[in-house]
């Protein structure tokens, strides 16, 4: 059995590194190794560097060395020690997250003092090997500590981390916030492409080549961005705009970006005004965002073209269930709301990527309270709980009644001295009730409520959601 390479960091120093990375807006931390030591690094340029396009010069950099691998030991000794993991340059990516930081702090409070790295000896993948030099190794043109970029994983690495408290050991999870902590080769390729798209430097051919990979791996948010980039850069034939907008609308739907999907379907309809699937898609989107009258008008137009279409009939039936407030079960709305809140907060679930929403404290506080109100553990003590949920629908499906509801809740909490639970008060995010209410994204509250209610009225969607959560 192969002996694993081990290295240890002081857990408090690793905590400082993660905090520093999050504070400067980094998304990743890096394991860096070579003649200058073995250390973790965070920096404001993340994986991009002087050999990126455009060049990125790091300004904020934070490093934490493994014990016994400090730079002061000298090149020769460090080369020999790091070579037990790999004799060339090492740079591996890992995701930063608030959840990781919370886990570290929790373990420190429990008495854990070290972070241990465990890895098999790194072996260069065949695609990176020079057949004329089979014993050759990776040597980066510009080392990451000198400002170079961190390349994608060249080893198919399998690295584990452990929290250490004397004889006690706890494994670090491989997934935080729904995403793998380790950035493997495929994930790095996707991140690289999306960064180039953002910087408007992506190669058109590379975009086309990556689209199949993105779809296969259910990277729907990234696929949407790639499709839009191709259109913006003239890579879509105007004669195929109907097909383009139809496909884009479908991808945006998979990414749970319903308003964008609706816009794309409306654009597709402008090229083929009697297209039945497009009319049905538009009706579905209006239905799922709570605009039931508009949804009905598009269903009626679609049914006038083909009233026998079974998919159209099924979708229209769902509209009736929503309008008549027919939930699948007493817990279906809670499960659906939790699902939609989670995928928009984390941008991912089970490695499927969705359009992420940036919650502020006020908006998230409202959703947390709503989740509490519809929690099945609470509902079981409420007489006529289905009628209670229907009452909430009448309050939350429209913005004005939703605002009034929360104003009353906050007034009650003010009288009971509970405003600190809403992050209101001295040295808090909001000085008073009004400042909190003004910060809430009410359009979003209305959207996610109606979107979740729509799913909660559909048996097929609920079976899918139950599997995902």
C-alpha positions, 0 to 999 in steps of 0.5 A: 500500500502506497505511503501517503504524503502528510503535511500539517498546518496550525488550524488557527493560521488556516482560519486566518488564511480563509478569513483573509481570502473571504475579506479580499473577495477571493473565491479560492485558496491554493496549495502551492509547492516547490523549491520555495516551500509548501504553503496555502495562498489566497490573493485578490486575483485568484487563479489569474496572474501575469500570464493571464489575458488580461494580465492580473497583478496581485496586490493582496496576498496571504500565505500560510506555510506547512510546519517544517516546509517554511521558505527559510529552510532554503531551496535545496532542503525544500526541494527534497522535502516537497519532492516526496509529494511532487518534484516539480511545481505544485498548484492546486485549487480549492473553494473558499466558503463561509461554510468552510470558515464556520466549520473551522471555527467550530472545530477550533472551539472543540479543541482541534489545533491542526489541519492535516493534508493527505495525498498520494504521490502526485503523478503527471497525467499522460496528456501533460507528459513529454514522450521524449522526457518521460521523467520530466516534471512541471515547471511553471513559467511564472510561479504563482507566488511570483504573480503567475496564474494557477493552472488546472490540475495536471495530476488528477489529484486526490487530496484529503484534509483532516482536523487533528486534536491529539489522537482525535481525527475528523475528516473535512467534508469534500463538499461545502455549500453544495460544491466540491471544495477541490477544483478538478481539471474539468471544473477549472476548464469551466471556470477559465472559460467563464472568466474569459467570457466575463473578460470578453477574451474567450475564443469562439471555437473554445466556447462551441467546444465547451457547450456539450461538456457544460450541458452534459455536466448540467452546468446550466448557468455557465451554459447560458452565459456561453450561449449569450456570449456567442450571440453577442459576438456574431457567432449565431446566424440571423436565419437561426435566431428562432432556434437560438432563442428557443434553446436559450430559453430552455437553458435559462429555465434549467438554470431557474432564471425564469424572467430571462427564459420568458424574455427569450421565449417572447423573442423566439415567438416574434420569429414564429408567432404560431409556434405551439411549444413557444406559446406553451413555454410562455404560458408556463413561465407567466404561470410560474411567476404568478402572472396567472391572467397572462398565463391563461391568455397564452394557454388559450391561444395555444389550445386554439392551435391544438387542444389535444396536445397532452403536454399542453393539457397537463401544463394547463391543468397545473394552472388550474391547481395554482388558481384553486390553491391545490397543494400536493401536501401540507409539506409541499410548499415548505419543501419547494420554498426551501429548494428554491431558496437554497439553489438561488443562495448557493447557485448549485445543488447536487452539482447542477448549477443555477442562476445565483441570487445575491441575498441581502440580510433583509431579504433573507430575513423575510424568507427565513421567517416565511420558511418558519411560518410554513414549516410542517413541524409548526403547521401540525399544531395549526387547525385547518392548516391548508386554509392557513396556507391559502391565507398566506398565499393571498398575503404573499403572492402580491407585493403590497399585501406581503409588505403589510403582513411583515409590517405587522409582524415587525410591529409585534416584535418591536412591542415584544423587544425582539427586533434584534432577531431581525438585525435591527438596532444599535450597531446592527445592519438596520437602524429601524423597521423602515430601513429594513423594509426599504432594503427588502427586494419585494419583487424577489419575495413575490417571485420566489413565493409564486415560483415555489407555490407553482411547484408545490401544486405539481406532483411531478415537480415535487417528486423531483424536489424531494429527491434533490433536497 
